Amino acid sequence: MKHLLTVSEVAELLQLPVSWVYSNTRHDARDRIPGFRLGKYWRFREEDVQAWLEDHRVFMVKRKF
């Protein structure tokens, strides 16, 4: 098994606050980050987080005026 990421490591990977990661793991979150709980701790597979990130990528299109 590969190394599982903690909430802090996911926050660092995404360059977002830990509180943002926690709020996006809740059941009522719009687009939940894929992860799972081990007791009271959240863990994430890096490849799942990377795939989630790729799915939420927004491409900016340059427009000429």
Rosetta constraint file for C-alpha pairs under 8 A:
AtomPair CA 2 CA 45 HARMONIC 7.78 0.50
AtomPair CA 3 CA 45 HARMONIC 7.42 0.50
AtomPair CA 4 CA 43 HARMONIC 5.93 0.50
AtomPair CA 4 CA 44 HARMONIC 5.50 0.50
AtomPair CA 4 CA 45 HARMONIC 5.22 0.50
AtomPair CA 4 CA 46 HARMONIC 6.90 0.50
AtomPair CA 5 CA 9 HARMONIC 5.67 0.50
AtomPair CA 5 CA 10 HARMONIC 6.34 0.50
AtomPair CA 5 CA 43 HARMONIC 5.52 0.50
AtomPair CA 5 CA 44 HARMONIC 4.93 0.50
AtomPair CA 5 CA 45 HARMONIC 6.15 0.50
AtomPair CA 5 CA 46 HARMONIC 6.49 0.50
AtomPair CA 6 CA 10 HARMONIC 6.28 0.50
AtomPair CA 6 CA 42 HARMONIC 6.45 0.50
AtomPair CA 6 CA 43 HARMONIC 5.16 0.50
AtomPair CA 6 CA 44 HARMONIC 6.53 0.50
AtomPair CA 7 CA 11 HARMONIC 6.14 0.50
AtomPair CA 7 CA 18 HARMONIC 6.46 0.50
AtomPair CA 7 CA 21 HARMONIC 6.60 0.50
AtomPair CA 7 CA 22 HARMONIC 7.31 0.50
AtomPair CA 7 CA 42 HARMONIC 6.42 0.50
AtomPair CA 7 CA 43 HARMONIC 6.82 0.50
AtomPair CA 7 CA 44 HARMONIC 7.79 0.50
AtomPair CA 8 CA 12 HARMONIC 6.16 0.50
AtomPair CA 8 CA 18 HARMONIC 5.88 0.50
AtomPair CA 9 CA 13 HARMONIC 6.04 0.50
AtomPair CA 10 CA 14 HARMONIC 6.09 0.50
AtomPair CA 10 CA 21 HARMONIC 7.30 0.50
AtomPair CA 10 CA 44 HARMONIC 7.71 0.50
AtomPair CA 10 CA 49 HARMONIC 7.85 0.50
AtomPair CA 11 CA 15 HARMONIC 5.61 0.50
AtomPair CA 11 CA 16 HARMONIC 5.00 0.50
AtomPair CA 11 CA 17 HARMONIC 5.72 0.50
AtomPair CA 11 CA 18 HARMONIC 5.28 0.50
AtomPair CA 11 CA 20 HARMONIC 7.79 0.50
AtomPair CA 11 CA 21 HARMONIC 6.18 0.50
AtomPair CA 12 CA 16 HARMONIC 6.51 0.50
AtomPair CA 12 CA 17 HARMONIC 7.86 0.50
AtomPair CA 16 CA 20 HARMONIC 6.57 0.50
AtomPair CA 16 CA 21 HARMONIC 7.47 0.50
AtomPair CA 17 CA 21 HARMONIC 6.85 0.50
AtomPair CA 18 CA 22 HARMONIC 6.37 0.50
AtomPair CA 19 CA 23 HARMONIC 6.15 0.50
AtomPair CA 20 CA 24 HARMONIC 6.24 0.50
AtomPair CA 21 CA 25 HARMONIC 6.48 0.50
AtomPair CA 21 CA 33 HARMONIC 7.74 0.50
AtomPair CA 22 CA 26 HARMONIC 6.96 0.50
AtomPair CA 23 CA 29 HARMONIC 6.97 0.50
AtomPair CA 24 CA 29 HARMONIC 5.42 0.50
AtomPair CA 24 CA 30 HARMONIC 7.67 0.50
AtomPair CA 24 CA 31 HARMONIC 7.05 0.50
AtomPair CA 24 CA 32 HARMONIC 5.15 0.50
AtomPair CA 24 CA 33 HARMONIC 5.95 0.50
AtomPair CA 25 CA 29 HARMONIC 6.63 0.50
AtomPair CA 25 CA 32 HARMONIC 5.30 0.50
AtomPair CA 25 CA 33 HARMONIC 5.70 0.50
AtomPair CA 25 CA 34 HARMONIC 7.55 0.50
AtomPair CA 25 CA 35 HARMONIC 7.37 0.50
AtomPair CA 26 CA 32 HARMONIC 6.98 0.50
AtomPair CA 27 CA 32 HARMONIC 7.43 0.50
AtomPair CA 33 CA 49 HARMONIC 6.77 0.50
AtomPair CA 33 CA 52 HARMONIC 6.79 0.50
AtomPair CA 34 CA 44 HARMONIC 6.82 0.50
AtomPair CA 34 CA 48 HARMONIC 6.27 0.50
AtomPair CA 34 CA 49 HARMONIC 6.49 0.50
AtomPair CA 34 CA 52 HARMONIC 7.26 0.50
AtomPair CA 35 CA 42 HARMONIC 6.72 0.50
AtomPair CA 35 CA 43 HARMONIC 5.71 0.50
AtomPair CA 35 CA 44 HARMONIC 4.53 0.50
AtomPair CA 35 CA 45 HARMONIC 7.00 0.50
AtomPair CA 35 CA 48 HARMONIC 7.89 0.50
AtomPair CA 36 CA 42 HARMONIC 5.66 0.50
AtomPair CA 36 CA 43 HARMONIC 5.58 0.50
AtomPair CA 36 CA 44 HARMONIC 6.56 0.50
AtomPair CA 37 CA 41 HARMONIC 5.43 0.50
AtomPair CA 37 CA 42 HARMONIC 4.49 0.50
AtomPair CA 37 CA 43 HARMONIC 6.18 0.50
AtomPair CA 38 CA 42 HARMONIC 6.25 0.50
AtomPair CA 38 CA 43 HARMONIC 7.15 0.50
AtomPair CA 44 CA 48 HARMONIC 7.22 0.50
AtomPair CA 44 CA 49 HARMONIC 7.00 0.50
AtomPair CA 45 CA 49 HARMONIC 6.48 0.50
AtomPair CA 46 CA 50 HARMONIC 6.11 0.50
AtomPair CA 47 CA 51 HARMONIC 6.10 0.50
AtomPair CA 48 CA 52 HARMONIC 6.07 0.50
AtomPair CA 49 CA 53 HARMONIC 6.05 0.50
AtomPair CA 50 CA 54 HARMONIC 6.18 0.50
AtomPair CA 51 CA 55 HARMONIC 6.20 0.50
AtomPair CA 52 CA 56 HARMONIC 6.36 0.50
AtomPair CA 53 CA 57 HARMONIC 6.23 0.50
